[in-house]
Amino acid sequence: MAVVSPEIQSRLISLARGAIEGYLLEGRKISAKSEGMLSEKRGVFVTLETYPAHELRGCIGYPMPIKELGGAIIDCALAAAFDDPRFPPLEKSELERVTIEVSVLSVPEEVEVKKPEEYLKKIKVGRDGLIINYGYSSGLLLPQVPIEWNWNEEEFLCQVCEKAGLPRKMWHSPSAKISRFEAQVFCEEKPKGKVTQKKLIR
């Protein structure tokens, strides 16, 4: 996975905030220049948190690299702010009270196992994000989530099942497909503040 430099990290965070502000304040959708890393197709998620409480305020993303990074950041920032069904649309009064986090993903890879118990050794909290697909159901959890909640690998698997609306132990089913991915995660320390990379360590 190509590393996102500190300079590009700050640029992507500014792009996400600019997209939200442009829509809220001027009713327009900004565009991104197709250049350098911004022109690469990458999976990406944008997460909004309240400040200083650090409570989730919206999170939407593209798990697969289907769109150029710059355009994907804009789309996901707008969706996280206004289209996450778990929350009401962001209001102008909240602009100065939310921080923005961006996760740039590697391409998800299916975890191959002969029996479900092998998942516990083939995935790693602090490195992996998880996706489960079972029938028409799917769920995804970013790699920072199990660290924030202090889950071990087994609980992480159970929680991604719950995210998909499935029973907790559905990862035991031979019909369940588990994929893993890595992510580079960076965020504002405070609204419009310094951008720092998160260390994903349990």
LORO-168066 format. One record per residue (C-alpha): x, y, z. Coordinates in steps of 0.001 Angstrom, whole numbers, padded with zeros to 6 digits, always signed. Layout:
<pts>
XYZ...
</pts>
This chain:
<pts>
+000000+000000+000000+001458+003342-001066+002161+005498+001972+000271+008776+002304+002793+011472+003236+002070+014019+006018+001655+016700+003352-000989+014676+001491-002664+013725+004786-003199+017411+005582-004386+018040+002040-006968+015252+002221-008303+016438+005578-008576+019991+004196-010353+018628+001126-012866+016765+003303-013549+019811+005475-013715+022064+002418-016309+019769+000847-018521+019933+003944-018117+023685+004368-018705+024346+000663-021984+022470+000765-023178+023905+004079-022202+027512+003491-022578+027873-000276-024720+024921-001331-022133+023687-003827-020024+020591-004332-016327+021296-004713-014031+019335-007013-010534+017915-006587-007591+018217-008949-006683+014918-010592-002979+014918-009839-000417+012818-008018-001813+010556-005312-005198+012280-005556-005607+010687-008986-004958+007156-007685-007950+004919-007120-008048+004001-003425-010558+002750-000905-011276+005422+001682-013484+006256+004669-014245+009641+006202-015270+009737+009862-016685+012711+011765-016464+012930+015562-017831+015474+017993-015251+017582+019811-014134+017369+022552-016311+014320+023418-014999+012244+020460-018388+010655+019805-019159+009311+016343-021061+011836+014187-020894+010086+010815-018796+007584+008873-019121+006615+005204-016634+005162+002762-015698+003177-000302-014142-000162+000734-012872-000824-002795-010664+001399-004988-013420+002387-007397-012782+006135-007530-009858+008565-007582-008774+009449-004051-009583+013161-004329-013118+012596-005586-013674+009746-003142-012707+011983-000201-015229+014609-001297-018014+012056-001796-017377+010328+001527-017054+013579+003495-020421+014792+002176-022044+011411+002792-020652+011197+006340-021914+014698+007109-025330+014528+005485-026298+010974+004486-025287+008640+007321-028682+007119+008246-027628+006820+011897-027463+010593+012372-029306+013777+011351-027578+015914+008696-024762+018091+010024-025739+021694+010709-023713+024908+010321-023520+025308+014090-021628+022020+014314-018819+022897+011893-016531+024161+014629-017376+021233+016911-016456+018229+014782-013122+016703+013838-012413+014857+010609-010632+011530+010295-009597+009887+007026-008736+006208+006530-006989+005256+003279-007367+001522+002679-005400-001248+001071-007333-003517-001290-009338-006048+000796-008177-009650+000512-010196-012728+001425-008821-014636+004416-008454-018253+003329-009062-020858+006063-009804-024573+006216-011745-024197+009440-013187-021075+011148-010870-021271+014163-007975-020362+011865-009364-016819+011523-008192-016112+015072-004572-016557+014000-004842-015069+010527-006289-011705+011519-004614-009228+013860-006083-006418+015940-003963-003313+015399-003291-004178+011760-006477-005365+010083-009880-004038+009275-012534-006673+008546-015330-007217+006062-017863-010037+006261-020075-011087+003376-022843-013632+003932-025622-013931+001387-027000-010444+000834-025574-009162+004140-022258-007423+004591-020493-005454+007293-017200-003598+007679-015189-002386+010648-012101-000193+010275-008862-001304+011996-009002+001477+014584-012381+000291+015924-011264-002816+017879-008456-000802+019442-010847+001916+020597-013109-000729+022154-010312-003017+023410-011561-006076+021536-009522-009204+020910-009597-011032+017571-012598-013203+018469-014688-010252+019633-013664-008331+016516-015063-011142+014352-018263-011243+016389-018689-007485+016139-018262-007381+012371-021023-010000+012190-023252-007742+014284-022394-004805+012020-023773-006855+009117-026950-007622+011061-025927-011245+011464-025675-013479+014545-022390-012957+016400-021016-016398+015579-021838-016315+011858-018127-016115+011053-018084-019843+011913-020288-020583+008898-018581-022043+005787-020803-019703+003755-019357-016583+005409-016584-014791+003544-014144-012812+005711-011788-010289+004118-009087-008186+005734-007485-004876+004802-005042-002406+006283-005460+001352+006585-003472+004500+007139-005538+006627+009519-005053+010328+010205-007189+013016+011827-007452+016552+013147-006356+016908+016778-009093+019535+017126-011481+021173+014604-009281+022743+011872-006269+021779+013984-003036+019890+013381-003322+016641+011409-001660+013593+012957-001491+009918+012007-003038+007408+014401-000857+004592+015666-002910+001429+015456-001531-000396+018449-003570-002450+020899
</pts>
